[in-house]
């Protein structure tokens, strides 16, 4: 089937960032910023548990709805009523967490190549963050000005990687069938399962045993797209 869309993972694929280290930094900063507003609440274990709840199957509910419901049950925090606390964090604190991170070499060029060929392009990041946080991470990757066709966020997605529903929804968001898409990512366990719904895969990580249709650098991806576009 003809290639019509590309899904790009963000962390480690477009953005040069160690996700595990970043998540530790992020949760620590979030806890420090939010704890004074919720005295007596053991906040961070609840946030981690509610984040895990988002990453399990929950048909019919967005990731945000699952998180909000779970955190309310655990802590009594109403994310809609108390959103101002978190909005301030994402506005003032989250941008400072990007120190030391930057673009993956060749990533912008690969996106430009895809768009020049008329392909629809999605940022297929794990949707456990609100759009505000993802916009900052795109800026760290030097991609704030790029017009993507879709970005997966916790507000809009009904599943997380590596579940089939995630890849199917993301393909639909760029008006493609899964079999018309290529998933580009660095995580064997989270990105390469896109093949289960019929997507082709391009692996940019360092696991030599990761199953993928293609593998290499972002420059290699650009070369592949040029060949595909002939």
N, C-alpha and C positions, 0 to 999 in steps of 0.2 A: 504493500500500500504506500502511496506517495506521502512523503513527510510534509506535514502542514503546521506543526507546532513543536515548540521546545519548552521543557520545564527545567529551569535552573534551580538547584538547591542554592542556599545563600551561604551559610557558615561553612568555611573550608572549601567552597567551590567558587563563589564570587568574592567573598570576603575572607581575607587571610586571618583566621581566628580559630583558636583552640576552643571548641564549644564547651567541653567539660569545665575547663578553667574559667571560661567566661560565665557560665551558669553559676559557679560558686561565687564569683565576684558580684554577679547580678543579685542573687538571692540575699547575700550579705548586705548589700547596699539597700535593697528594698526593705529588709527587716529593720535596719537602723533608721531609715526614713519614716517608716509607718508605725513602728512600735510606740512612740510617744503619743500617738493619737488613739491607741487602743490599749490603755493600761489594764493589766491583769489578763491579757490574752496572750497565750503562747502562740505567737503568730506564725513563725517560720515553719514549724512542723505542719501546721494546717495548710499553709500555702503550698508546701511540697506535696502533701497528700492530695490536695485539690488539683494540682498540676498533673499528678499521676492519674487522677480520675478522668481528666480530659483525654489522656492518651490511651484509654481503654475504649472498646466499642460502645457507642451510645446513639444508635440510629434515631433520627427525628429531632435531635437537639444539637444546637451549635456548641462548639467547644466552650465559648463564653457562658452559655446557659448552664452547662455542666459545672464549670468552675464556680460560677456565682451560687448555684444551688448547694454545692458541696461546701464551700467556705462559709455560707450562711449556717448550715447545719452544724459545722464544727466550732464556729466562733461567734455567731450572731452578727457578723459583719454583713451589711447589705451593700453590695458592690455598687448598686445604682445610687443609693442615698449617700454613700461615703466615697464616691468616685473622685471627688475633689482632692482627697489625700493622695490618691494614686496618680491622678492627672498631674499634680504638682511634681511628683517624683519623676514621671516620664518627661516632663518639660524641663526640669532643672537639674536632676541628678543623673538620669540615664545617659544623657549626652556625654557626661564626663567619664563614663565607663569605656569609651572607645579608644582611650589612649593606648598606642602601641599596635593598633589594628589598621589594616589598609587593604587596598585592592589586590586580588590575585592577578599576577601578570597574565595579560592576554584575555582577561575576562570581558572587559569592555569591548574589545575588538571582536570577540566571538558573538556577543550580543548584537553588535552592529552588523556583522556578517549575516546573522539570522534574519534581522529586520530588513536588510537590503534585499534578501531573497524573498521577502514577503511572508516569512513565517511568523506565526503568532507566538509570543514569548510570555511565559509566566515565571514569576519568582515563586518557586515551590519550596518555601521554607517550612520547617515544622511549626504548625500554627498554634503555638502556646503563648504567643505574645500579641498584644494589641497592635493595631496599625501604627500607632504613634511610635512604638519601639522599633518596628520593622523599618519605618522611614529613617530613623536615626542610623540603623545598621546599613541601610542602602547608601546613606551619605558617607559612612565610614569606608564603604567599598568604592566610593567615587561614582556612584550611579544615581544620585538624587535627581538628576535632570533627565533620566531615561524614561520614556513613555512605555511602560510595560502594559501588556494586555490584561494581566491579572496578577494579583499578589495574594498569597494565601495567609489569612490572619485568623486569630481565634474568634473574631466577631462573625466571620462568614463561613467558616469551615465546619462540617459535620463529622469530621474524622481527622485522625492524625496519621502520619507515616508510622509503620509501613503498611497500613491496611489498604485493601483494594479500593474501598470507598473514597479514600483521600485522592488517589490518583484518578479515579473516575470523575470525581467532582471537579478536580483541577482541569482535566481535559475539557469537560463541559464548559467551564468558565471561559476558555479560549475558543469555544465553538469548534472543537475537534473531537473525533473519535479517539479513544486511547491508542488504537493501532496506527493512528496518524502522527503519534507523538514520539519524541525522544526525551528521555529523562537523563539529565546530566547531574552527577553528584559524586561526593567523595566518601559517602558512608555506605559500606556494603550492606548493613542490616536495615537501613532506613530508606535508601534511595533505589538500590538495585531491585527490590521486590516489585517495582513498577512493571517488570517483565510479566508478572502474573496476570495483568490485565491487558497484555498485548503490546505494551510500549517497548520500543527499542531502548537500550541503555548505553550510556557513555560514562565510564568510570574514571575519575580524576584523582582517586586516592592512592594510597601506597600499599594496599593489600594485594599481593601478587595473585592470590587465589580467589579474589572476588569475581563472581560470575558476571559477565557483561558482554554486550555485543561489540562494543568498542572500548578502548581505553587509551589514555595518554594525557597530554597537557591541553590547556585551552588553545594553544596554537595548533595542536593536532585536530582539535574540534573544528576550528575555523577552516582548516584544510579539508576536512571531511565535508563540511557544509558546502564549500566551493565545488567539490566533486559532485555532491548530491544535486546542486542547483544547476548543473549543466544540462 
